[in-house]
């Protein structure tokens, strides 16, 4: 009885390992990608950046996203891993939709006005493009003024 249980456990483990290897094998190859977003030469803090593989330029795969820090810098993430698929991308940039902040005195403050034109937040209307190389990419995105 004990040996039959051991054989079942061994077979189950083998099947699980095979499935995990298949999932890893089918996962897209990601390249490290980071950069900075600016508007009129000034860093844009707190904006969402999404890189969509440009299918018109034979690039495919999942999108990668990031939110810029106070210096306008970002690191792209695809799923739970850092990076993006290599190739050309259409890029959307949009203001983060955050609620009111609380001031030091405890009163709500309205969110800062969005400086990014709405057309850059839509995949259908953005004109921003970028290339992620197979090696680490440092990408500078200058958002055109409204």
N, C-alpha and C positions, 0 to 999 in steps of 0.2 A: 504494500500500500504506500509505504513511504517513498519507494523508488518511482512509482507512478506519479505521485505528486511532484517529485523533483523533476521528472521528465516534462510534465505539464508546465511547471514554472519556467524551465529552461526554454521550452518552445515559445511560451508567451513573451519572454524577454527577447528572444531572437526576432519575433515578429514586431515588437515595439521598436527595437533598434533599427530594423529594416525600414519601418515607416518613418522614423526620425531622419534617417539618412536620405530618404526620398524627398522629404520636405525641405531639407537643407539643399539638396541637389537642385530642386526646382526654384529656390529663392533667387531673386535677382541679385546680380553682382552690384554692390554699392561702392561708390568712390567718395572719399572724404570731400566735403564741400562746405566752405564757410565764406563769409564776406561781410560787406557793410552796405547799408542802404542810406542814400542821401537824397536830399531835395534842396536845390539851389546851393549845393556844396555843403550843406549842414546835415549832420546825422539825424536820421529819423528813429526815434525811440518808440518802442511799444507797437510796432506795426507787424502784422502777420504777412509772411512771405511764403508763397507756395510755388514750387517748380513742377510743371506738368510736362512730361516728355512730349516733344513736338512730333506728332505722327506724320505731319506733312514733310518732315525731314528724316523719315525712317527711324524715329526713336520711339520706343515703347517701354512700358513698365509702369510701376506705381508712382504716384506723386510723392514729393518730399516737402516738408513744412518746417517753419521756424518762426519765432517771434524775436524781434530785435531787442537788444538790451539798451541801456541809457546812452551808449555810444553808437547806436545804430548797427551793432555787430550781430551776426547770427551764425548758427551752426545748423545745417539741414539735417532732418531726421526723417527716416522712412520707416513707418511702423514703429518698432521699438529700438531700431538701430540707427546710429549716426551714418549719414551719407545720402547719396542720391544716385540714380542710374546715370551712367555716363552718356553724353550726347547733348543735343540741342534741346532747349526747354522754352516753353512760354511761361512767363513769370507773372503772378498776380501779387499786388501789394495793396493791403487794405488796413485801415485803422482797426485796432483791437476794439471790440465792443464791450467795454468794461462799464460797470455801474459807477455811480458817484463815489468819489473818494472822500474820506473824512479828514478835515483839516486838523491842525494841531490844537485848535480850540474846541474840537469835537463837532463842528457843524459840517454838513455835507457840502462838497464842492462839485460843481458840474464837471463832466469830463472835458478835457482840452478839445478844442475844435480840430477836426480832421483836416490835415493839409493835403491829403492825397485825393486826387480826382477819382470819383466813383468808377470811371471806365477802367482804371488800372486794377480794380478789385474783381473784375470779371474775366474769366477765361475767354469769353466770346469777344471782348472788346480791348483787352490789354495789347499794347504794342511793345511791351518789355520782353526781351529775350536774353538768354544767357546760355553758355556752354559749360557743362561739367565734364572735365577731362578724366581719363582713366586713373590719373594720379591725383593727389590732393589739389583741389581747386580753391583759389581765393578770388571771389567774384565781387566786383564793385557794381552796384546797381544805382544809377542816378535816375530817380523818378522825375519825369518831366513835370513842370509846373502846370497848374490847372488851366 
